[in-house]
Amino acid sequence: MARILIIDDEELFRQMLKQMLESAGHEVAEAADGEQGLTLFREQPADLVITDIFMPEKEGIATIHELKEEFPALKLIAVTGGGYKRRGFEYLEFAEKIGADRVLHKPFERQELLDAVEVLLGS
């Protein structure tokens, strides 16, 4: 199946996503922040990236922007929990404007994620 990179600073969330995606037959790599994710992606490109918005080091908006600048065809899902909207600024909406193919608000259903992955990978 596909190689998927998960970028999220919450280890338990990464592990949950990894388990869901591996049970669906995908190979999964993980990074704890945008900087690690960019490095890992450049070393071993993935078919799909799932990234959180709010992280230390390099947050999701900058990570999405940089990935899409370098790899415009990359399929990408942006996710975030609380705080997706601050001071009237909708982060997931902006993530879509700069290249996220799908956005999901945490918590989301397992099937919602798997459906988004399937659609983006064309499976």
The first five atom37 places (N, CA, C, CB, O) and aatype in JSON, in Angstrom:
{
  "aatype": [12, 0, 1, 9, 10, 9, 9, 3, 3, 6, 6, 10, 13, 1, 5, 12, 10, 11, 5, 12, 10, 6, 15, 0, 7, 8, 6, 19, 0, 6, 0, 0, 3, 7, 6, 5, 7, 10, 16, 10, 13, 1, 6, 5, 14, 0, 3, 10, 19, 9, 16, 3, 9, 13, 12, 14, 6, 11, 6, 7, 9, 0, 16, 9, 8, 6, 10, 11, 6, 6, 13, 14, 0, 10, 11, 10, 9, 0, 19, 16, 7, 7, 7, 18, 11, 1, 1, 7, 13, 6, 18, 10, 6, 13, 0, 6, 11, 9, 7, 0, 3, 1, 19, 10, 8, 11, 14, 13, 6, 1, 5, 6, 10, 10, 3, 0, 19, 6, 19, 10, 10, 7, 15],
  "atom_mask": [
    [1, 1, 1, 1, 1],
    [1, 1, 1, 1, 1],
    [1, 1, 1, 1, 1],
    [1, 1, 1, 1, 1],
    [1, 1, 1, 1, 1],
    [1, 1, 1, 1, 1],
    [1, 1, 1, 1, 1],
    [1, 1, 1, 1, 1],
    [1, 1, 1, 1, 1],
    [1, 1, 1, 1, 1],
    [1, 1, 1, 1, 1],
    [1, 1, 1, 1, 1],
    [1, 1, 1, 1, 1],
    [1, 1, 1, 1, 1],
    [1, 1, 1, 1, 1],
    [1, 1, 1, 1, 1],
    [1, 1, 1, 1, 1],
    [1, 1, 1, 1, 1],
    [1, 1, 1, 1, 1],
    [1, 1, 1, 1, 1],
    [1, 1, 1, 1, 1],
    [1, 1, 1, 1, 1],
    [1, 1, 1, 1, 1],
    [1, 1, 1, 1, 1],
    [1, 1, 1, 0, 1],
    [1, 1, 1, 1, 1],
    [1, 1, 1, 1, 1],
    [1, 1, 1, 1, 1],
    [1, 1, 1, 1, 1],
    [1, 1, 1, 1, 1],
    [1, 1, 1, 1, 1],
    [1, 1, 1, 1, 1],
    [1, 1, 1, 1, 1],
    [1, 1, 1, 0, 1],
    [1, 1, 1, 1, 1],
    [1, 1, 1, 1, 1],
    [1, 1, 1, 0, 1],
    [1, 1, 1, 1, 1],
    [1, 1, 1, 1, 1],
    [1, 1, 1, 1, 1],
    [1, 1, 1, 1, 1],
    [1, 1, 1, 1, 1],
    [1, 1, 1, 1, 1],
    [1, 1, 1, 1, 1],
    [1, 1, 1, 1, 1],
    [1, 1, 1, 1, 1],
    [1, 1, 1, 1, 1],
    [1, 1, 1, 1, 1],
    [1, 1, 1, 1, 1],
    [1, 1, 1, 1, 1],
    [1, 1, 1, 1, 1],
    [1, 1, 1, 1, 1],
    [1, 1, 1, 1, 1],
    [1, 1, 1, 1, 1],
    [1, 1, 1, 1, 1],
    [1, 1, 1, 1, 1],
    [1, 1, 1, 1, 1],
    [1, 1, 1, 1, 1],
    [1, 1, 1, 1, 1],
    [1, 1, 1, 0, 1],
    [1, 1, 1, 1, 1],
    [1, 1, 1, 1, 1],
    [1, 1, 1, 1, 1],
    [1, 1, 1, 1, 1],
    [1, 1, 1, 1, 1],
    [1, 1, 1, 1, 1],
    [1, 1, 1, 1, 1],
    [1, 1, 1, 1, 1],
    [1, 1, 1, 1, 1],
    [1, 1, 1, 1, 1],
    [1, 1, 1, 1, 1],
    [1, 1, 1, 1, 1],
    [1, 1, 1, 1, 1],
    [1, 1, 1, 1, 1],
    [1, 1, 1, 1, 1],
    [1, 1, 1, 1, 1],
    [1, 1, 1, 1, 1],
    [1, 1, 1, 1, 1],
    [1, 1, 1, 1, 1],
    [1, 1, 1, 1, 1],
    [1, 1, 1, 0, 1],
    [1, 1, 1, 0, 1],
    [1, 1, 1, 0, 1],
    [1, 1, 1, 1, 1],
    [1, 1, 1, 1, 1],
    [1, 1, 1, 1, 1],
    [1, 1, 1, 1, 1],
    [1, 1, 1, 0, 1],
    [1, 1, 1, 1, 1],
    [1, 1, 1, 1, 1],
    [1, 1, 1, 1, 1],
    [1, 1, 1, 1, 1],
    [1, 1, 1, 1, 1],
    [1, 1, 1, 1, 1],
    [1, 1, 1, 1, 1],
    [1, 1, 1, 1, 1],
    [1, 1, 1, 1, 1],
    [1, 1, 1, 1, 1],
    [1, 1, 1, 0, 1],
    [1, 1, 1, 1, 1],
    [1, 1, 1, 1, 1],
    [1, 1, 1, 1, 1],
    [1, 1, 1, 1, 1],
    [1, 1, 1, 1, 1],
    [1, 1, 1, 1, 1],
    [1, 1, 1, 1, 1],
    [1, 1, 1, 1, 1],
    [1, 1, 1, 1, 1],
    [1, 1, 1, 1, 1],
    [1, 1, 1, 1, 1],
    [1, 1, 1, 1, 1],
    [1, 1, 1, 1, 1],
    [1, 1, 1, 1, 1],
    [1, 1, 1, 1, 1],
    [1, 1, 1, 1, 1],
    [1, 1, 1, 1, 1],
    [1, 1, 1, 1, 1],
    [1, 1, 1, 1, 1],
    [1, 1, 1, 1, 1],
    [1, 1, 1, 1, 1],
    [1, 1, 1, 1, 1],
    [1, 1, 1, 0, 1],
    [1, 1, 1, 1, 1]
  ],
  "atom_positions": [
    [[0.84, -1.19, 0.0], [0.0, 0.0, 0.0], [0.88, 1.25, 0.0], [-0.95, 0.0, 1.22], [1.99, 1.24, -0.54]],
    [[0.39, 2.3, 0.59], [1.07, 3.6, 0.55], [1.97, 3.82, 1.77], [0.05, 4.71, 0.46], [1.79, 3.2, 2.82]],
    [[2.93, 4.71, 1.58], [3.77, 5.18, 2.69], [3.18, 6.5, 3.17], [5.29, 5.33, 2.26], [3.0, 7.43, 2.38]],
    [[2.89, 6.59, 4.47], [2.26, 7.77, 5.04], [3.13, 8.31, 6.16], [0.83, 7.45, 5.57], [3.61, 7.56, 7.01]],
    [[3.33, 9.62, 6.16], [4.09, 10.3, 7.22], [3.13, 11.05, 8.11], [5.15, 11.26, 6.61], [2.34, 11.87, 7.64]],
    [[3.2, 10.77, 9.42], [2.4, 11.47, 10.41], [3.31, 12.46, 11.14], [1.72, 10.46, 11.42], [4.35, 12.07, 11.67]],
    [[2.91, 13.73, 11.16], [3.66, 14.76, 11.88], [2.75, 15.33, 12.96], [4.17, 15.89, 10.9], [1.78, 16.02, 12.66]],
    [[3.06, 15.03, 14.22], [2.23, 15.48, 15.33], [3.07, 15.4, 16.6], [0.91, 14.63, 15.47], [3.8, 14.44, 16.8]],
    [[2.95, 16.42, 17.46], [3.75, 16.44, 18.69], [3.16, 15.56, 19.79], [3.88, 17.85, 19.18], [3.82, 15.33, 20.8]],
    [[1.94, 15.09, 19.63], [1.31, 14.23, 20.64], [1.6, 12.77, 20.31], [-0.22, 14.49, 20.71], [1.05, 12.21, 19.36]],
    [[2.47, 12.16, 21.11], [2.9, 10.79, 20.84], [1.73, 9.8, 20.82], [3.91, 10.36, 21.87], [1.66, 8.93, 19.95]],
    [[0.81, 9.92, 21.78], [-0.32, 9.0, 21.83], [-1.2, 9.11, 20.58], [-1.16, 9.25, 23.08], [-1.7, 8.11, 20.07]],
    [[-1.37, 10.33, 20.1], [-2.16, 10.53, 18.88], [-1.44, 9.91, 17.68], [-2.41, 12.04, 18.64], [-2.07, 9.26, 16.85]],
    [[-0.12, 10.12, 17.6], [0.65, 9.51, 16.5], [0.51, 7.99, 16.52], [2.14, 9.91, 16.58], [0.3, 7.36, 15.49]],
    [[0.63, 7.41, 17.72], [0.53, 5.96, 17.84], [-0.85, 5.45, 17.42], [0.84, 5.53, 19.28], [-0.96, 4.42, 16.75]],
    [[-1.89, 6.17, 17.81], [-3.25, 5.79, 17.43], [-3.41, 5.83, 15.91], [-4.29, 6.72, 18.11], [-3.95, 4.9, 15.31]],
    [[-2.95, 6.91, 15.28], [-3.04, 7.02, 13.82], [-2.21, 5.93, 13.15], [-2.56, 8.4, 13.35], [-2.66, 5.31, 12.18]],
    [[-1.02, 5.71, 13.67], [-0.15, 4.68, 13.09], [-0.84, 3.32, 13.12], [1.19, 4.61, 13.85], [-0.82, 2.6, 12.12]],
    [[-1.43, 2.98, 14.23], [-2.12, 1.7, 14.35], [-3.28, 1.61, 13.36], [-2.63, 1.5, 15.79], [-3.45, 0.58, 12.7]],
    [[-4.08, 2.66, 13.25], [-5.2, 2.67, 12.31], [-4.72, 2.48, 10.87], [-5.98, 4.0, 12.43], [-5.28, 1.68, 10.11]],
    [[-3.69, 3.21, 10.52], [-3.21, 3.18, 9.13], [-2.49, 1.88, 8.81], [-2.3, 4.36, 8.87], [-2.63, 1.36, 7.7]],
    [[-1.72, 1.36, 9.75], [-1.05, 0.09, 9.51], [-2.06, -1.05, 9.41], [-0.04, -0.2, 10.63], [-1.87, -1.98, 8.62]],
    [[-3.13, -0.99, 10.2], [-4.16, -2.04, 10.11], [-4.88, -1.99, 8.77], [-5.17, -1.88, 11.25], [-5.47, -2.98, 8.34]],
    [[-4.82, -0.83, 8.11], [-5.4, -0.69, 6.77], [-4.37, -1.05, 5.69], [-5.92, 0.75, 6.56], [-4.66, -0.93, 4.49]],
    [[-3.17, -1.48, 6.1], [-2.17, -1.95, 5.15], [-1.11, -0.95, 4.72], [0.0, 0.0, 0.0], [-0.34, -1.23, 3.81]],
    [[-1.07, 0.21, 5.35], [-0.11, 1.23, 4.96], [1.18, 1.14, 5.78], [-0.72, 2.61, 5.12], [1.18, 0.65, 6.9]],
    [[2.26, 1.63, 5.19], [3.53, 1.79, 5.9], [3.51, 3.19, 6.5], [4.79, 1.57, 4.94], [3.15, 4.15, 5.81]],
    [[3.89, 3.33, 7.77], [3.77, 4.61, 8.46], [5.1, 5.04, 9.06], [2.7, 4.53, 9.55], [5.78, 4.25, 9.72]],
    [[5.46, 6.3, 8.83], [6.61, 6.92, 9.48], [6.07, 8.04, 10.36], [7.66, 7.47, 8.41], [4.98, 8.56, 10.11]],
    [[6.84, 8.43, 11.38], [6.37, 9.43, 12.34], [7.42, 10.5, 12.58], [5.99, 8.77, 13.66], [8.62, 10.25, 12.51]],
    [[6.93, 11.71, 12.86], [7.78, 12.83, 13.27], [7.04, 13.63, 14.33], [8.18, 13.73, 12.05], [5.81, 13.75, 14.27]],
    [[7.79, 14.18, 15.3], [7.18, 14.89, 16.42], [6.94, 16.37, 16.17], [8.04, 14.73, 17.62], [6.26, 17.02, 16.97]],
    [[7.48, 16.91, 15.09], [7.25, 18.32, 14.75], [7.55, 18.53, 13.28], [8.11, 19.26, 15.64], [8.05, 17.64, 12.6]],
    [[7.25, 19.72, 12.8], [7.42, 20.03, 11.39], [8.85, 19.92, 10.9], [0.0, 0.0, 0.0], [9.1, 19.47, 9.79]],
    [[9.8, 20.33, 11.72], [11.21, 20.26, 11.31], [11.63, 18.82, 11.09], [12.11, 20.93, 12.37], [12.25, 18.49, 10.08]],
    [[11.3, 17.94, 12.04], [11.61, 16.51, 11.89], [10.87, 15.93, 10.69], [11.23, 15.73, 13.17], [11.43, 15.14, 9.93]],
    [[9.62, 16.34, 10.52], [8.83, 15.84, 9.41], [9.42, 16.21, 8.06], [0.0, 0.0, 0.0], [9.47, 15.37, 7.15]],
    [[9.85, 17.44, 7.91], [10.47, 17.87, 6.65], [11.75, 17.09, 6.37], [10.77, 19.37, 6.69], [11.98, 16.65, 5.25]],
    [[12.57, 16.93, 7.39], [13.81, 16.17, 7.23], [13.52, 14.74, 6.81], [14.63, 16.19, 8.53], [14.12, 14.23, 5.86]],
    [[12.6, 14.1, 7.52], [12.24, 12.72, 7.22], [11.65, 12.59, 5.82], [11.25, 12.19, 8.25], [11.98, 11.66, 5.08]],
    [[10.78, 13.53, 5.44], [10.17, 13.47, 4.11], [11.22, 13.62, 3.02], [9.1, 14.57, 3.97], [11.17, 12.92, 2.0]],
    [[12.16, 14.51, 3.21], [13.21, 14.71, 2.2], [14.09, 13.48, 2.07], [14.07, 15.93, 2.55], [14.58, 13.17, 0.98]],
    [[14.3, 12.76, 3.18], [15.13, 11.55, 3.16], [14.37, 10.37, 2.56], [15.6, 11.2, 4.58], [14.92, 9.59, 1.79]],
    [[13.09, 10.25, 2.93], [12.26, 9.14, 2.46], [10.85, 9.68, 2.16], [12.2, 7.99, 3.52], [9.99, 9.67, 3.04]],
    [[10.62, 10.14, 0.94], [9.33, 10.72, 0.61], [8.17, 9.75, 0.88], [9.31, 11.14, -0.85], [8.31, 8.53, 0.77]],
    [[7.04, 10.33, 1.22], [5.82, 9.56, 1.48], [4.8, 9.87, 0.41], [5.25, 9.88, 2.89], [4.91, 10.87, -0.3]],
    [[3.8, 9.01, 0.29], [2.71, 9.23, -0.66], [1.69, 10.22, -0.11], [2.03, 7.92, -0.99], [0.96, 10.86, -0.86]],
    [[1.65, 10.33, 1.23], [0.68, 11.18, 1.9], [1.26, 11.65, 3.23], [-0.67, 10.43, 2.12], [1.95, 10.89, 3.92]],
    [[0.99, 12.9, 3.58], [1.41, 13.44, 4.88], [0.16, 13.85, 5.65], [2.39, 14.66, 4.71], [-0.75, 14.47, 5.1]],
    [[0.14, 13.49, 6.94], [-0.9, 13.95, 7.86], [-0.18, 14.8, 8.89], [-1.7, 12.75, 8.53], [0.67, 14.29, 9.62]],
    [[-0.52, 16.07, 8.97], [0.18, 16.95, 9.91], [-0.78, 17.72, 10.81], [1.06, 17.93, 9.15], [-1.85, 18.17, 10.4]],
    [[-0.34, 17.86, 12.06], [-1.04, 18.7, 13.02], [-0.74, 20.15, 12.68], [-0.63, 18.36, 14.5], [0.2, 20.44, 11.95]],
    [[-1.54, 21.06, 13.2], [-1.31, 22.48, 12.97], [-0.43, 23.09, 14.07], [-2.65, 23.23, 12.9], [0.52, 23.81, 13.77]],
    [[-0.74, 22.8, 15.33], [-0.02, 23.43, 16.44], [1.02, 22.47, 17.02], [-1.0, 23.88, 17.54], [0.67, 21.48, 17.65]],
    [[2.31, 22.8, 16.78], [3.43, 21.97, 17.25], [4.6, 22.88, 17.59], [3.85, 20.92, 16.18], [4.68, 24.01, 17.11]],
    [[5.51, 22.39, 18.43], [6.74, 23.15, 18.69], [7.69, 23.09, 17.49], [7.45, 22.62, 19.97], [7.43, 22.36, 16.53]],
    [[8.75, 23.83, 17.56], [9.8, 23.87, 16.52], [9.27, 24.48, 15.23], [10.35, 22.45, 16.24], [9.52, 25.66, 14.96]],
    [[8.55, 23.72, 14.44], [7.95, 24.24, 13.21], [6.5, 23.79, 13.21], [8.72, 23.75, 11.91], [6.22, 22.59, 13.2]],
    [[5.59, 24.75, 13.22], [4.17, 24.41, 13.29], [3.65, 23.97, 11.92], [3.36, 25.6, 13.82], [4.36, 24.04, 10.91]],
    [[2.39, 23.52, 11.91], [1.83, 22.91, 10.72], [1.66, 23.8, 9.52], [0.0, 0.0, 0.0], [1.88, 23.36, 8.39]],
    [[1.27, 25.05, 9.71], [1.08, 25.95, 8.57], [2.4, 26.13, 7.81], [0.53, 27.34, 9.04], [2.43, 26.04, 6.58]],
    [[3.48, 26.38, 8.53], [4.79, 26.53, 7.89], [5.23, 25.22, 7.24], [5.85, 26.99, 8.91], [5.83, 25.23, 6.17]],
    [[4.93, 24.11, 7.89], [5.29, 22.79, 7.36], [4.54, 22.52, 6.05], [5.0, 21.69, 8.39], [5.14, 22.07, 5.07]],
    [[3.24, 22.78, 6.05], [2.43, 22.59, 4.83], [2.97, 23.47, 3.71], [0.94, 22.92, 5.1], [3.16, 23.0, 2.58]],
    [[3.21, 24.73, 4.02], [3.71, 25.66, 3.01], [5.02, 25.17, 2.4], [3.91, 27.06, 3.63], [5.18, 25.15, 1.18]],
    [[5.94, 24.76, 3.25], [7.25, 24.32, 2.76], [7.13, 23.02, 1.96], [8.21, 24.11, 3.94], [7.75, 22.9, 0.9]],
    [[6.35, 22.07, 2.44], [6.18, 20.81, 1.71], [5.56, 21.05, 0.34], [5.32, 19.84, 2.51], [6.02, 20.49, -0.66]],
    [[4.51, 21.87, 0.27], [3.83, 22.1, -0.99], [4.68, 22.93, -1.96], [2.51, 22.79, -0.74], [4.55, 22.79, -3.18]],
    [[5.54, 23.8, -1.42], [6.46, 24.55, -2.29], [7.44, 23.6, -2.97], [7.23, 25.62, -1.46], [7.69, 23.72, -4.17]],
    [[7.99, 22.66, -2.21], [8.98, 21.73, -2.74], [8.36, 20.56, -3.49], [9.82, 21.2, -1.61], [8.93, 20.06, -4.46]],
    [[7.19, 20.13, -3.04], [6.55, 18.93, -3.6], [5.08, 19.23, -3.9], [6.69, 17.71, -2.62], [4.2, 18.76, -3.17]],
    [[4.79, 19.99, -4.94], [3.43, 20.45, -5.19], [2.4, 19.34, -5.38], [3.42, 21.32, -6.4], [1.22, 19.56, -5.1]],
    [[2.8, 18.18, -5.83], [1.86, 17.09, -6.07], [1.55, 16.27, -4.81], [2.39, 16.17, -7.14], [0.7, 15.39, -4.84]],
    [[2.25, 16.56, -3.72], [2.07, 15.82, -2.48], [0.64, 15.92, -1.97], [3.04, 16.34, -1.41], [0.05, 17.0, -1.97]],
    [[0.09, 14.79, -1.55], [-1.24, 14.76, -0.93], [-1.05, 14.98, 0.57], [-1.98, 13.39, -1.22], [-0.16, 14.4, 1.18]],
    [[-1.9, 15.83, 1.16], [-1.7, 16.24, 2.54], [-3.02, 16.44, 3.28], [-0.89, 17.52, 2.59], [-3.96, 17.03, 2.75]],
    [[-3.06, 15.93, 4.51], [-4.21, 16.13, 5.39], [-3.74, 16.93, 6.6], [-4.84, 14.75, 5.84], [-2.76, 16.57, 7.24]],
    [[-4.43, 18.03, 6.9], [-4.13, 18.84, 8.09], [-5.16, 18.52, 9.16], [-4.13, 20.37, 7.75], [-6.35, 18.41, 8.88]],
    [[-4.67, 18.36, 10.4], [-5.56, 18.06, 11.53], [-5.26, 19.0, 12.69], [-5.42, 16.58, 11.97], [-4.13, 19.46, 12.86]],
    [[-6.27, 19.28, 13.49], [-6.06, 20.02, 14.72], [-7.24, 19.82, 15.65], [-5.83, 21.52, 14.44], [-8.36, 19.53, 15.22]],
    [[-6.96, 19.99, 16.92], [-8.01, 19.88, 17.93], [-8.46, 21.26, 18.33], [0.0, 0.0, 0.0], [-8.75, 22.11, 17.47]],
    [[-8.53, 21.5, 19.62], [-8.93, 22.81, 20.11], [-7.99, 23.88, 19.59], [0.0, 0.0, 0.0], [-6.81, 23.64, 19.36]],
    [[-8.52, 25.06, 19.42], [-7.69, 26.17, 18.97], [-7.56, 26.28, 17.48], [0.0, 0.0, 0.0], [-6.72, 27.04, 16.99]],
    [[-8.38, 25.54, 16.72], [-8.25, 25.64, 15.28], [-8.68, 27.02, 14.78], [-9.08, 24.56, 14.59], [-8.41, 27.39, 13.64]],
    [[-9.34, 27.78, 15.66], [-9.75, 29.14, 15.3], [-9.31, 30.07, 16.43], [-11.32, 29.23, 15.06], [-9.71, 29.9, 17.58]],
    [[-8.48, 31.04, 16.11], [-7.99, 32.0, 17.1], [-8.09, 33.4, 16.54], [-6.53, 31.68, 17.51], [-7.67, 33.69, 15.42]],
    [[-8.65, 34.28, 17.36], [-8.79, 35.68, 16.97], [-9.38, 35.85, 15.58], [-7.43, 36.36, 17.03], [-8.94, 36.68, 14.79]],
    [[-10.4, 35.04, 15.31], [-11.07, 35.15, 14.02], [-10.35, 34.5, 12.86], [0.0, 0.0, 0.0], [-10.81, 34.59, 11.72]],
    [[-9.23, 33.86, 13.11], [-8.44, 33.23, 12.05], [-8.7, 31.73, 12.08], [-6.92, 33.54, 12.21], [-8.46, 31.09, 13.11]],
    [[-9.17, 31.18, 11.0], [-9.5, 29.76, 10.92], [-8.31, 29.02, 10.31], [-10.8, 29.53, 10.08], [-8.09, 29.1, 9.1]],
    [[-7.55, 28.3, 11.13], [-6.31, 27.66, 10.7], [-6.52, 26.56, 9.68], [-5.6, 27.1, 11.88], [-5.75, 26.46, 8.72]],
    [[-7.54, 25.73, 9.86], [-7.75, 24.65, 8.9], [-8.2, 25.19, 7.54], [-8.78, 23.65, 9.44], [-7.83, 24.65, 6.5]],
    [[-8.99, 26.25, 7.55], [-9.39, 26.88, 6.29], [-8.15, 27.44, 5.57], [-10.42, 28.02, 6.55], [-8.01, 27.3, 4.36]],
    [[-7.26, 28.06, 6.34], [-6.03, 28.58, 5.75], [-5.14, 27.45, 5.24], [-5.26, 29.44, 6.77], [-4.51, 27.57, 4.19]],
    [[-5.1, 26.34, 5.99], [-4.31, 25.17, 5.57], [-4.78, 24.69, 4.19], [-4.43, 24.02, 6.61], [-3.96, 24.32, 3.35]],
    [[-6.08, 24.7, 3.97], [-6.61, 24.31, 2.65], [-6.16, 25.3, 1.58], [-8.15, 24.23, 2.69], [-5.81, 24.9, 0.47]],
    [[-6.17, 26.57, 1.91], [-5.78, 27.59, 0.92], [-4.33, 27.46, 0.5], [-6.02, 28.99, 1.49], [-3.98, 27.8, -0.63]],
    [[-3.46, 26.96, 1.4], [-2.04, 26.84, 1.04], [-1.66, 25.44, 0.59], [-1.17, 27.25, 2.21], [-0.49, 25.16, 0.34]],
    [[-2.66, 24.54, 0.49], [-2.34, 23.26, -0.12], [-2.82, 21.99, 0.55], [0.0, 0.0, 0.0], [-2.67, 20.92, -0.04]],
    [[-3.39, 22.05, 1.74], [-3.92, 20.83, 2.35], [-5.09, 20.32, 1.51], [-4.36, 21.07, 3.83], [-5.99, 21.09, 1.17]],
    [[-5.08, 19.04, 1.19], [-6.13, 18.46, 0.37], [-7.39, 18.14, 1.17], [-5.63, 17.21, -0.31], [-8.5, 18.14, 0.64]],
    [[-7.2, 17.87, 2.45], [-8.31, 17.6, 3.37], [-7.95, 18.16, 4.74], [-8.62, 16.06, 3.47], [-6.77, 18.29, 5.06]],
    [[-8.95, 18.5, 5.52], [-8.73, 18.94, 6.9], [-9.68, 18.17, 7.8], [-8.94, 20.49, 7.04], [-10.82, 17.89, 7.43]],
    [[-9.2, 17.84, 8.99], [-10.01, 17.11, 9.97], [-9.85, 17.77, 11.33], [-9.6, 15.62, 10.03], [-8.75, 18.11, 11.75]],
    [[-10.99, 17.93, 12.01], [-10.98, 18.46, 13.37], [-10.88, 17.28, 14.34], [-12.26, 19.32, 13.66], [-11.66, 16.33, 14.26]],
    [[-9.9, 17.35, 15.27], [-9.8, 16.33, 16.31], [-10.89, 16.59, 17.33], [-8.39, 16.32, 16.98], [-11.16, 17.75, 17.63]],
    [[-11.51, 15.58, 17.88], [-11.35, 14.17, 17.51], [-12.2, 13.86, 16.28], [-11.76, 13.23, 18.69], [-13.26, 14.46, 16.07]],
    [[-11.73, 12.95, 15.48], [-12.48, 12.52, 14.31], [-12.64, 11.01, 14.37], [-11.79, 12.95, 12.98], [-11.92, 10.32, 15.1]],
    [[-13.56, 10.51, 13.61], [-13.82, 9.07, 13.58], [-12.76, 8.36, 12.74], [-15.23, 8.79, 13.02], [-12.24, 8.91, 11.77]],
    [[-12.46, 7.12, 13.13], [-11.49, 6.3, 12.4], [-11.86, 6.24, 10.92], [-11.43, 4.87, 13.0], [-11.0, 6.42, 10.06]],
    [[-13.12, 5.98, 10.62], [-13.55, 5.83, 9.24], [-13.41, 7.13, 8.45], [-14.98, 5.35, 9.18], [-13.13, 7.11, 7.25]],
    [[-13.61, 8.26, 9.12], [-13.44, 9.56, 8.47], [-12.01, 9.73, 7.97], [-13.81, 10.7, 9.44], [-11.78, 10.2, 6.85]],
    [[-11.04, 9.34, 8.79], [-9.63, 9.41, 8.39], [-9.35, 8.43, 7.26], [-8.7, 9.12, 9.59], [-8.75, 8.8, 6.25]],
    [[-9.78, 7.18, 7.42], [-9.51, 6.17, 6.4], [-10.15, 6.52, 5.07], [-10.0, 4.81, 6.87], [-9.57, 6.26, 4.01]],
    [[-11.34, 7.1, 5.1], [-12.0, 7.54, 3.86], [-11.2, 8.65, 3.18], [-13.43, 8.02, 4.15], [-11.02, 8.63, 1.96]],
    [[-10.72, 9.61, 3.96], [-9.92, 10.71, 3.39], [-8.63, 10.17, 2.77], [-9.59, 11.77, 4.48], [-8.24, 10.59, 1.68]],
    [[-7.98, 9.24, 3.47], [-6.75, 8.63, 2.96], [-7.03, 7.89, 1.65], [-6.14, 7.67, 4.01], [-6.29, 8.04, 0.68]],
    [[-8.09, 7.12, 1.63], [-8.45, 6.34, 0.44], [-8.73, 7.25, -0.76], [-9.67, 5.47, 0.73], [-8.26, 6.99, -1.86]],
    [[-9.48, 8.32, -0.53], [-9.8, 9.25, -1.61], [-8.52, 9.9, -2.14], [-10.8, 10.33, -1.12], [-8.31, 9.98, -3.36]],
    [[-7.67, 10.37, -1.24], [-6.46, 11.08, -1.69], [-5.47, 10.17, -2.38], [-5.79, 11.75, -0.51], [-4.76, 10.6, -3.29]],
    [[-5.41, 8.92, -1.96], [-4.47, 7.98, -2.59], [-5.07, 7.3, -3.81], [-4.04, 6.93, -1.58], [-4.38, 6.58, -4.53]],
    [[-6.35, 7.54, -4.04], [-7.0, 6.96, -5.2], [-7.17, 5.45, -5.11], [0.0, 0.0, 0.0], [-7.21, 4.76, -6.13]],
    [[-7.26, 4.94, -3.88], [-7.39, 3.48, -3.69], [-8.83, 3.04, -3.81], [-6.84, 3.05, -2.34], [-9.13, 1.86, -3.68]]
  ]
}
